[in-house]
Amino acid sequence: MKPTWIFDLDDTLHDASRAVFPHINRSMTAYMMRELQLTELQANELRKEYWARYGATLHGLVANHGIDAQHFLEQTHPLDELLAMLSWDACVDETLAALPGRKYLLSNGPLHYVSKVLEAIGITRHFDAVYGVEQVDYQPKPAAHAFRTVLVEHELDPAYCIMVEDSLLNLKTAKELGMKTVWISAEPKRPAHVDVHITTIGELRRLSLL
């Protein structure tokens, strides 16, 4: 039976940490300063706290401050600026094409951003479905709800699913749900809930997990 691949986007299929994430973080800080009347230092600290506690700044702002999720996402993901900053491995398209089985994209980013990044990289055609945070009821990874939404809507057996991610916290949830896990990271360690540790997306072509 062919596996089903579920991919993260940022720092998995493109290098978000180089420029995209810093710009989004600055936009989030500015947004929090405006909406919550915080200093830059206070906004940065709160953003980091919510990221550590919830896995996404958005979750903390909605849960604790009643921020409108869609307004936040639109204001903090300016497409013209972010798309100009994209950087990705030249082999990503070839790698996805070589992998057997269905493929899904599950991101904590907003759908307008996710869709345009995939389009810019030229890999949209590889995915059977694409999920931004709106499609999982604004309950981002590592919440199990995000993963279960994909599994239920496409009648997927987690035992035949492979989650490819840069986030150990997100992979922990995937593993608990019964998926195989692939961690993309330059870190030397391999935690127990990671089945395979790779450093580049191109290494996926040599895997035999199922």
LINMO-V559185 format. One record per run of one state. SS is the DSSP state (H for helix, E for strand, - for the rest). FROM is the first residue (numbers start at 0). LEN is the number of residues. If there is no record, write none. Layout:
ss/from/len
SS/FROM/LEN
SS/FROM/LEN
//
This chain:
ss/from/len
-/0/3
E/3/4
-/7/2
E/9/1
-/10/3
E/13/1
-/14/5
H/19/17
-/36/3
H/39/15
-/54/2
H/56/9
-/65/3
H/68/8
-/76/2
H/78/5
-/83/8
H/91/7
-/98/4
E/102/4
-/106/4
H/110/11
-/121/2
H/123/3
-/126/2
E/128/3
-/131/1
H/132/4
-/136/7
H/143/10
-/153/4
H/157/3
E/160/5
-/165/2
H/167/9
-/176/3
E/179/5
-/184/11
E/195/3
-/198/2
H/200/6
-/206/4
//
